[in-house]
Amino acid sequence: MSDYTKILYKLDGVIAHIILNRPEKRNALDDTIVAEIKLALKAANENRDIQVVVIE
């Protein structure tokens, strides 16, 4: 798992949670957060145990 700076990536059984973590910017999307979301989605896709991805 990568070290994310602007999101949190948590696994809960078959559920992967991608949590936007930039409250000071009201979770606005920039190039870095979009890249981190893509990496987290790729990680979830490669994990055969994950059935659901929740973006919060």
mmJSON file of the N, C-alpha and C atoms, coordinates in Angstrom:
{"data_MODEL":{"atom_site":{
"group_PDB":["ATOM","ATOM","ATOM","ATOM","ATOM","ATOM","ATOM","ATOM","ATOM","ATOM","ATOM","ATOM","ATOM","ATOM","ATOM","ATOM","ATOM","ATOM","ATOM","ATOM","ATOM","ATOM","ATOM","ATOM","ATOM","ATOM","ATOM","ATOM","ATOM","ATOM","ATOM","ATOM","ATOM","ATOM","ATOM","ATOM","ATOM","ATOM","ATOM","ATOM","ATOM","ATOM","ATOM","ATOM","ATOM","ATOM","ATOM","ATOM","ATOM","ATOM","ATOM","ATOM","ATOM","ATOM","ATOM","ATOM","ATOM","ATOM","ATOM","ATOM","ATOM","ATOM","ATOM","ATOM","ATOM","ATOM","ATOM","ATOM","ATOM","ATOM","ATOM","ATOM","ATOM","ATOM","ATOM","ATOM","ATOM","ATOM","ATOM","ATOM","ATOM","ATOM","ATOM","ATOM","ATOM","ATOM","ATOM","ATOM","ATOM","ATOM","ATOM","ATOM","ATOM","ATOM","ATOM","ATOM","ATOM","ATOM","ATOM","ATOM","ATOM","ATOM","ATOM","ATOM","ATOM","ATOM","ATOM","ATOM","ATOM","ATOM","ATOM","ATOM","ATOM","ATOM","ATOM","ATOM","ATOM","ATOM","ATOM","ATOM","ATOM","ATOM","ATOM","ATOM","ATOM","ATOM","ATOM","ATOM","ATOM","ATOM","ATOM","ATOM","ATOM","ATOM","ATOM","ATOM","ATOM","ATOM","ATOM","ATOM","ATOM","ATOM","ATOM","ATOM","ATOM","ATOM","ATOM","ATOM","ATOM","ATOM","ATOM","ATOM","ATOM","ATOM","ATOM","ATOM","ATOM","ATOM","ATOM","ATOM","ATOM","ATOM","ATOM","ATOM","ATOM","ATOM","ATOM","ATOM"],
"id":[1,2,3,4,5,6,7,8,9,10,11,12,13,14,15,16,17,18,19,20,21,22,23,24,25,26,27,28,29,30,31,32,33,34,35,36,37,38,39,40,41,42,43,44,45,46,47,48,49,50,51,52,53,54,55,56,57,58,59,60,61,62,63,64,65,66,67,68,69,70,71,72,73,74,75,76,77,78,79,80,81,82,83,84,85,86,87,88,89,90,91,92,93,94,95,96,97,98,99,100,101,102,103,104,105,106,107,108,109,110,111,112,113,114,115,116,117,118,119,120,121,122,123,124,125,126,127,128,129,130,131,132,133,134,135,136,137,138,139,140,141,142,143,144,145,146,147,148,149,150,151,152,153,154,155,156,157,158,159,160,161,162,163,164,165,166,167,168],
"type_symbol":["N","C","C","N","C","C","N","C","C","N","C","C","N","C","C","N","C","C","N","C","C","N","C","C","N","C","C","N","C","C","N","C","C","N","C","C","N","C","C","N","C","C","N","C","C","N","C","C","N","C","C","N","C","C","N","C","C","N","C","C","N","C","C","N","C","C","N","C","C","N","C","C","N","C","C","N","C","C","N","C","C","N","C","C","N","C","C","N","C","C","N","C","C","N","C","C","N","C","C","N","C","C","N","C","C","N","C","C","N","C","C","N","C","C","N","C","C","N","C","C","N","C","C","N","C","C","N","C","C","N","C","C","N","C","C","N","C","C","N","C","C","N","C","C","N","C","C","N","C","C","N","C","C","N","C","C","N","C","C","N","C","C","N","C","C","N","C","C"],
"label_atom_id":["N","CA","C","N","CA","C","N","CA","C","N","CA","C","N","CA","C","N","CA","C","N","CA","C","N","CA","C","N","CA","C","N","CA","C","N","CA","C","N","CA","C","N","CA","C","N","CA","C","N","CA","C","N","CA","C","N","CA","C","N","CA","C","N","CA","C","N","CA","C","N","CA","C","N","CA","C","N","CA","C","N","CA","C","N","CA","C","N","CA","C","N","CA","C","N","CA","C","N","CA","C","N","CA","C","N","CA","C","N","CA","C","N","CA","C","N","CA","C","N","CA","C","N","CA","C","N","CA","C","N","CA","C","N","CA","C","N","CA","C","N","CA","C","N","CA","C","N","CA","C","N","CA","C","N","CA","C","N","CA","C","N","CA","C","N","CA","C","N","CA","C","N","CA","C","N","CA","C","N","CA","C","N","CA","C","N","CA","C","N","CA","C","N","CA","C"],
"label_alt_id":[null,null,null,null,null,null,null,null,null,null,null,null,null,null,null,null,null,null,null,null,null,null,null,null,null,null,null,null,null,null,null,null,null,null,null,null,null,null,null,null,null,null,null,null,null,null,null,null,null,null,null,null,null,null,null,null,null,null,null,null,null,null,null,null,null,null,null,null,null,null,null,null,null,null,null,null,null,null,null,null,null,null,null,null,null,null,null,null,null,null,null,null,null,null,null,null,null,null,null,null,null,null,null,null,null,null,null,null,null,null,null,null,null,null,null,null,null,null,null,null,null,null,null,null,null,null,null,null,null,null,null,null,null,null,null,null,null,null,null,null,null,null,null,null,null,null,null,null,null,null,null,null,null,null,null,null,null,null,null,null,null,null,null,null,null,null,null,null],
"label_comp_id":["MET","MET","MET","SER","SER","SER","ASP","ASP","ASP","TYR","TYR","TYR","THR","THR","THR","LYS","LYS","LYS","ILE","ILE","ILE","LEU","LEU","LEU","TYR","TYR","TYR","LYS","LYS","LYS","LEU","LEU","LEU","ASP","ASP","ASP","GLY","GLY","GLY","VAL","VAL","VAL","ILE","ILE","ILE","ALA","ALA","ALA","HIS","HIS","HIS","ILE","ILE","ILE","ILE","ILE","ILE","LEU","LEU","LEU","ASN","ASN","ASN","ARG","ARG","ARG","PRO","PRO","PRO","GLU","GLU","GLU","LYS","LYS","LYS","ARG","ARG","ARG","ASN","ASN","ASN","ALA","ALA","ALA","LEU","LEU","LEU","ASP","ASP","ASP","ASP","ASP","ASP","THR","THR","THR","ILE","ILE","ILE","VAL","VAL","VAL","ALA","ALA","ALA","GLU","GLU","GLU","ILE","ILE","ILE","LYS","LYS","LYS","LEU","LEU","LEU","ALA","ALA","ALA","LEU","LEU","LEU","LYS","LYS","LYS","ALA","ALA","ALA","ALA","ALA","ALA","ASN","ASN","ASN","GLU","GLU","GLU","ASN","ASN","ASN","ARG","ARG","ARG","ASP","ASP","ASP","ILE","ILE","ILE","GLN","GLN","GLN","VAL","VAL","VAL","VAL","VAL","VAL","VAL","VAL","VAL","ILE","ILE","ILE","GLU","GLU","GLU"],
"label_asym_id":["A","A","A","A","A","A","A","A","A","A","A","A","A","A","A","A","A","A","A","A","A","A","A","A","A","A","A","A","A","A","A","A","A","A","A","A","A","A","A","A","A","A","A","A","A","A","A","A","A","A","A","A","A","A","A","A","A","A","A","A","A","A","A","A","A","A","A","A","A","A","A","A","A","A","A","A","A","A","A","A","A","A","A","A","A","A","A","A","A","A","A","A","A","A","A","A","A","A","A","A","A","A","A","A","A","A","A","A","A","A","A","A","A","A","A","A","A","A","A","A","A","A","A","A","A","A","A","A","A","A","A","A","A","A","A","A","A","A","A","A","A","A","A","A","A","A","A","A","A","A","A","A","A","A","A","A","A","A","A","A","A","A","A","A","A","A","A","A"],
"label_entity_id":["1","1","1","1","1","1","1","1","1","1","1","1","1","1","1","1","1","1","1","1","1","1","1","1","1","1","1","1","1","1","1","1","1","1","1","1","1","1","1","1","1","1","1","1","1","1","1","1","1","1","1","1","1","1","1","1","1","1","1","1","1","1","1","1","1","1","1","1","1","1","1","1","1","1","1","1","1","1","1","1","1","1","1","1","1","1","1","1","1","1","1","1","1","1","1","1","1","1","1","1","1","1","1","1","1","1","1","1","1","1","1","1","1","1","1","1","1","1","1","1","1","1","1","1","1","1","1","1","1","1","1","1","1","1","1","1","1","1","1","1","1","1","1","1","1","1","1","1","1","1","1","1","1","1","1","1","1","1","1","1","1","1","1","1","1","1","1","1"],
"label_seq_id":[1,1,1,2,2,2,3,3,3,4,4,4,5,5,5,6,6,6,7,7,7,8,8,8,9,9,9,10,10,10,11,11,11,12,12,12,13,13,13,14,14,14,15,15,15,16,16,16,17,17,17,18,18,18,19,19,19,20,20,20,21,21,21,22,22,22,23,23,23,24,24,24,25,25,25,26,26,26,27,27,27,28,28,28,29,29,29,30,30,30,31,31,31,32,32,32,33,33,33,34,34,34,35,35,35,36,36,36,37,37,37,38,38,38,39,39,39,40,40,40,41,41,41,42,42,42,43,43,43,44,44,44,45,45,45,46,46,46,47,47,47,48,48,48,49,49,49,50,50,50,51,51,51,52,52,52,53,53,53,54,54,54,55,55,55,56,56,56],
"pdbx_PDB_ins_code":[null,null,null,null,null,null,null,null,null,null,null,null,null,null,null,null,null,null,null,null,null,null,null,null,null,null,null,null,null,null,null,null,null,null,null,null,null,null,null,null,null,null,null,null,null,null,null,null,null,null,null,null,null,null,null,null,null,null,null,null,null,null,null,null,null,null,null,null,null,null,null,null,null,null,null,null,null,null,null,null,null,null,null,null,null,null,null,null,null,null,null,null,null,null,null,null,null,null,null,null,null,null,null,null,null,null,null,null,null,null,null,null,null,null,null,null,null,null,null,null,null,null,null,null,null,null,null,null,null,null,null,null,null,null,null,null,null,null,null,null,null,null,null,null,null,null,null,null,null,null,null,null,null,null,null,null,null,null,null,null,null,null,null,null,null,null,null,null],
"Cartn_x":[0.849,0.0,0.894,0.537,1.315,1.081,1.996,1.814,1.039,-0.187,-1.041,-0.938,-0.987,-0.9,-2.229,-3.108,-4.353,-5.606,-5.42,-6.553,-6.18,-7.194,-7.005,-7.559,-6.875,-7.314,-7.412,-8.636,-8.866,-9.621,-9.261,-9.95,-10.781,-12.016,-12.927,-13.607,-12.961,-13.497,-13.44,-14.603,-14.669,-14.868,-14.812,-15.062,-13.77,-13.465,-12.343,-12.928,-12.41,-12.851,-11.752,-12.093,-11.196,-11.786,-11.066,-11.59,-10.766,-11.43,-10.746,-10.337,-9.092,-8.554,-7.865,-8.62,-8.122,-9.147,-9.511,-10.579,-10.25,-8.962,-8.586,-8.887,-9.018,-9.355,-10.742,-11.53,-12.88,-12.876,-11.809,-11.632,-11.67,-11.228,-11.138,-10.155,-10.457,-9.601,-8.482,-7.26,-6.132,-5.444,-4.378,-3.709,-3.228,-2.746,-2.222,-3.323,-4.431,-5.504,-6.139,-6.25,-6.792,-5.86,-4.555,-3.587,-3.665,-3.826,-3.936,-5.22,-6.315,-7.571,-7.393,-6.74,-6.486,-5.645,-4.607,-3.769,-4.562,-5.41,-6.22,-7.23,-7.832,-8.757,-8.031,-6.82,-6.027,-5.712,-5.335,-5.042,-6.274,-7.436,-8.676,-9.0,-8.781,-9.062,-8.156,-6.925,-5.97,-6.161,-6.922,-7.192,-8.464,-8.31,-9.452,-10.504,-10.146,-11.096,-12.068,-11.703,-12.531,-13.705,-14.909,-16.119,-16.778,-16.487,-17.128,-16.071,-16.149,-15.3,-16.217,-15.977,-16.748,-15.813,-16.222,-15.451,-16.196,-15.512,-16.131,-15.426],
"Cartn_y":[-1.175,0.0,1.238,2.202,3.438,4.342,5.283,6.318,7.46,7.62,8.675,9.906,11.088,12.323,13.062,12.825,13.591,12.733,11.417,10.513,9.506,8.847,7.701,6.496,5.373,4.14,3.084,2.62,1.652,0.448,-0.71,-1.941,-2.408,-2.815,-3.321,-4.551,-5.689,-6.909,-6.826,-6.921,-6.876,-5.456,-4.465,-3.069,-2.266,-1.515,-0.57,0.83,1.602,2.983,3.913,4.82,5.884,7.165,7.765,8.922,10.151,11.16,12.407,13.071,13.508,14.002,15.354,16.325,17.695,18.678,18.57,19.436,20.925,21.261,22.678,23.275,22.413,22.852,22.352,21.958,21.418,20.246,19.454,18.265,18.559,19.756,20.107,19.164,18.839,17.939,18.723,18.231,18.757,17.556,17.805,16.717,15.613,15.987,14.997,14.108,14.694,13.882,12.974,13.471,12.635,11.452,11.7,10.617,9.602,10.081,9.171,8.348,8.954,8.212,7.11,7.443,6.436,5.285,5.608,4.554,3.68,4.296,3.532,2.646,3.167,2.353,1.178,1.415,0.332,-0.723,-0.276,-1.214,-2.044,-1.399,-2.122,-3.116,-2.713,-3.586,-4.819,-4.647,-5.757,-6.698,-6.282,-7.107,-7.914,-9.197,-10.055,-10.152,-9.791,-9.858,-8.684,-7.576,-6.367,-6.522,-6.261,-6.336,-4.977,-4.037,-2.721,-1.663,-0.539,0.617,1.781,2.377,3.532,4.734,5.789,7.029,8.022,8.478,9.381,10.717],
"Cartn_z":[0.0,0.0,0.0,-0.809,-0.918,0.284,0.435,1.452,0.821,1.223,0.681,1.571,0.963,1.736,1.807,0.825,0.765,0.85,0.94,1.143,2.222,2.74,3.62,2.877,2.944,2.292,3.373,3.627,4.699,4.154,4.657,4.292,5.473,5.175,6.194,5.61,5.772,5.176,3.662,3.023,1.557,1.027,1.927,1.553,1.652,0.59,0.607,0.727,1.67,1.86,1.375,0.475,0.042,0.609,1.545,2.272,1.906,1.349,1.028,2.333,2.413,3.679,3.49,2.978,2.813,3.362,4.632,5.148,5.05,5.124,5.042,3.669,2.652,1.289,0.876,1.877,1.653,0.667,0.741,-0.088,-1.582,-1.949,-3.37,-4.059,-5.304,-6.064,-6.737,-6.575,-7.328,-7.984,-8.712,-9.428,-8.491,-7.323,-6.382,-5.827,-5.416,-4.828,-5.888,-7.119,-8.201,-8.456,-8.467,-8.664,-7.527,-6.297,-5.156,-5.214,-5.644,-5.796,-6.834,-7.948,-8.988,-8.448,-7.672,-7.085,-6.121,-5.315,-4.365,-5.096,-6.164,-6.956,-7.601,-8.071,-8.659,-7.604,-6.397,-5.309,-4.965,-4.906,-4.605,-5.715,-6.957,-8.097,-8.101,-7.657,-7.654,-6.467,-5.473,-4.297,-4.558,-4.768,-5.119,-4.014,-2.792,-1.684,-1.668,-2.294,-2.272,-3.233,-2.717,-3.533,-3.712,-2.805,-2.825,-2.529,-3.251,-2.961,-2.61,-1.45,-1.002,-1.025,-1.735,-1.745,-0.871,0.159,1.135,1.102],
"occupancy":[1.0,1.0,1.0,1.0,1.0,1.0,1.0,1.0,1.0,1.0,1.0,1.0,1.0,1.0,1.0,1.0,1.0,1.0,1.0,1.0,1.0,1.0,1.0,1.0,1.0,1.0,1.0,1.0,1.0,1.0,1.0,1.0,1.0,1.0,1.0,1.0,1.0,1.0,1.0,1.0,1.0,1.0,1.0,1.0,1.0,1.0,1.0,1.0,1.0,1.0,1.0,1.0,1.0,1.0,1.0,1.0,1.0,1.0,1.0,1.0,1.0,1.0,1.0,1.0,1.0,1.0,1.0,1.0,1.0,1.0,1.0,1.0,1.0,1.0,1.0,1.0,1.0,1.0,1.0,1.0,1.0,1.0,1.0,1.0,1.0,1.0,1.0,1.0,1.0,1.0,1.0,1.0,1.0,1.0,1.0,1.0,1.0,1.0,1.0,1.0,1.0,1.0,1.0,1.0,1.0,1.0,1.0,1.0,1.0,1.0,1.0,1.0,1.0,1.0,1.0,1.0,1.0,1.0,1.0,1.0,1.0,1.0,1.0,1.0,1.0,1.0,1.0,1.0,1.0,1.0,1.0,1.0,1.0,1.0,1.0,1.0,1.0,1.0,1.0,1.0,1.0,1.0,1.0,1.0,1.0,1.0,1.0,1.0,1.0,1.0,1.0,1.0,1.0,1.0,1.0,1.0,1.0,1.0,1.0,1.0,1.0,1.0,1.0,1.0,1.0,1.0,1.0,1.0],
"B_iso_or_equiv":[0.0,0.0,0.0,0.0,0.0,0.0,0.0,0.0,0.0,0.0,0.0,0.0,0.0,0.0,0.0,0.0,0.0,0.0,0.0,0.0,0.0,0.0,0.0,0.0,0.0,0.0,0.0,0.0,0.0,0.0,0.0,0.0,0.0,0.0,0.0,0.0,0.0,0.0,0.0,0.0,0.0,0.0,0.0,0.0,0.0,0.0,0.0,0.0,0.0,0.0,0.0,0.0,0.0,0.0,0.0,0.0,0.0,0.0,0.0,0.0,0.0,0.0,0.0,0.0,0.0,0.0,0.0,0.0,0.0,0.0,0.0,0.0,0.0,0.0,0.0,0.0,0.0,0.0,0.0,0.0,0.0,0.0,0.0,0.0,0.0,0.0,0.0,0.0,0.0,0.0,0.0,0.0,0.0,0.0,0.0,0.0,0.0,0.0,0.0,0.0,0.0,0.0,0.0,0.0,0.0,0.0,0.0,0.0,0.0,0.0,0.0,0.0,0.0,0.0,0.0,0.0,0.0,0.0,0.0,0.0,0.0,0.0,0.0,0.0,0.0,0.0,0.0,0.0,0.0,0.0,0.0,0.0,0.0,0.0,0.0,0.0,0.0,0.0,0.0,0.0,0.0,0.0,0.0,0.0,0.0,0.0,0.0,0.0,0.0,0.0,0.0,0.0,0.0,0.0,0.0,0.0,0.0,0.0,0.0,0.0,0.0,0.0,0.0,0.0,0.0,0.0,0.0,0.0],
"pdbx_formal_charge":[null,null,null,null,null,null,null,null,null,null,null,null,null,null,null,null,null,null,null,null,null,null,null,null,null,null,null,null,null,null,null,null,null,null,null,null,null,null,null,null,null,null,null,null,null,null,null,null,null,null,null,null,null,null,null,null,null,null,null,null,null,null,null,null,null,null,null,null,null,null,null,null,null,null,null,null,null,null,null,null,null,null,null,null,null,null,null,null,null,null,null,null,null,null,null,null,null,null,null,null,null,null,null,null,null,null,null,null,null,null,null,null,null,null,null,null,null,null,null,null,null,null,null,null,null,null,null,null,null,null,null,null,null,null,null,null,null,null,null,null,null,null,null,null,null,null,null,null,null,null,null,null,null,null,null,null,null,null,null,null,null,null,null,null,null,null,null,null],
"auth_seq_id":[1,1,1,2,2,2,3,3,3,4,4,4,5,5,5,6,6,6,7,7,7,8,8,8,9,9,9,10,10,10,11,11,11,12,12,12,13,13,13,14,14,14,15,15,15,16,16,16,17,17,17,18,18,18,19,19,19,20,20,20,21,21,21,22,22,22,23,23,23,24,24,24,25,25,25,26,26,26,27,27,27,28,28,28,29,29,29,30,30,30,31,31,31,32,32,32,33,33,33,34,34,34,35,35,35,36,36,36,37,37,37,38,38,38,39,39,39,40,40,40,41,41,41,42,42,42,43,43,43,44,44,44,45,45,45,46,46,46,47,47,47,48,48,48,49,49,49,50,50,50,51,51,51,52,52,52,53,53,53,54,54,54,55,55,55,56,56,56],
"auth_comp_id":["MET","MET","MET","SER","SER","SER","ASP","ASP","ASP","TYR","TYR","TYR","THR","THR","THR","LYS","LYS","LYS","ILE","ILE","ILE","LEU","LEU","LEU","TYR","TYR","TYR","LYS","LYS","LYS","LEU","LEU","LEU","ASP","ASP","ASP","GLY","GLY","GLY","VAL","VAL","VAL","ILE","ILE","ILE","ALA","ALA","ALA","HIS","HIS","HIS","ILE","ILE","ILE","ILE","ILE","ILE","LEU","LEU","LEU","ASN","ASN","ASN","ARG","ARG","ARG","PRO","PRO","PRO","GLU","GLU","GLU","LYS","LYS","LYS","ARG","ARG","ARG","ASN","ASN","ASN","ALA","ALA","ALA","LEU","LEU","LEU","ASP","ASP","ASP","ASP","ASP","ASP","THR","THR","THR","ILE","ILE","ILE","VAL","VAL","VAL","ALA","ALA","ALA","GLU","GLU","GLU","ILE","ILE","ILE","LYS","LYS","LYS","LEU","LEU","LEU","ALA","ALA","ALA","LEU","LEU","LEU","LYS","LYS","LYS","ALA","ALA","ALA","ALA","ALA","ALA","ASN","ASN","ASN","GLU","GLU","GLU","ASN","ASN","ASN","ARG","ARG","ARG","ASP","ASP","ASP","ILE","ILE","ILE","GLN","GLN","GLN","VAL","VAL","VAL","VAL","VAL","VAL","VAL","VAL","VAL","ILE","ILE","ILE","GLU","GLU","GLU"],
"auth_asym_id":["A","A","A","A","A","A","A","A","A","A","A","A","A","A","A","A","A","A","A","A","A","A","A","A","A","A","A","A","A","A","A","A","A","A","A","A","A","A","A","A","A","A","A","A","A","A","A","A","A","A","A","A","A","A","A","A","A","A","A","A","A","A","A","A","A","A","A","A","A","A","A","A","A","A","A","A","A","A","A","A","A","A","A","A","A","A","A","A","A","A","A","A","A","A","A","A","A","A","A","A","A","A","A","A","A","A","A","A","A","A","A","A","A","A","A","A","A","A","A","A","A","A","A","A","A","A","A","A","A","A","A","A","A","A","A","A","A","A","A","A","A","A","A","A","A","A","A","A","A","A","A","A","A","A","A","A","A","A","A","A","A","A","A","A","A","A","A","A"],
"auth_atom_id":["N","CA","C","N","CA","C","N","CA","C","N","CA","C","N","CA","C","N","CA","C","N","CA","C","N","CA","C","N","CA","C","N","CA","C","N","CA","C","N","CA","C","N","CA","C","N","CA","C","N","CA","C","N","CA","C","N","CA","C","N","CA","C","N","CA","C","N","CA","C","N","CA","C","N","CA","C","N","CA","C","N","CA","C","N","CA","C","N","CA","C","N","CA","C","N","CA","C","N","CA","C","N","CA","C","N","CA","C","N","CA","C","N","CA","C","N","CA","C","N","CA","C","N","CA","C","N","CA","C","N","CA","C","N","CA","C","N","CA","C","N","CA","C","N","CA","C","N","CA","C","N","CA","C","N","CA","C","N","CA","C","N","CA","C","N","CA","C","N","CA","C","N","CA","C","N","CA","C","N","CA","C","N","CA","C","N","CA","C","N","CA","C","N","CA","C"],
"pdbx_PDB_model_num":[1,1,1,1,1,1,1,1,1,1,1,1,1,1,1,1,1,1,1,1,1,1,1,1,1,1,1,1,1,1,1,1,1,1,1,1,1,1,1,1,1,1,1,1,1,1,1,1,1,1,1,1,1,1,1,1,1,1,1,1,1,1,1,1,1,1,1,1,1,1,1,1,1,1,1,1,1,1,1,1,1,1,1,1,1,1,1,1,1,1,1,1,1,1,1,1,1,1,1,1,1,1,1,1,1,1,1,1,1,1,1,1,1,1,1,1,1,1,1,1,1,1,1,1,1,1,1,1,1,1,1,1,1,1,1,1,1,1,1,1,1,1,1,1,1,1,1,1,1,1,1,1,1,1,1,1,1,1,1,1,1,1,1,1,1,1,1,1]
}}}
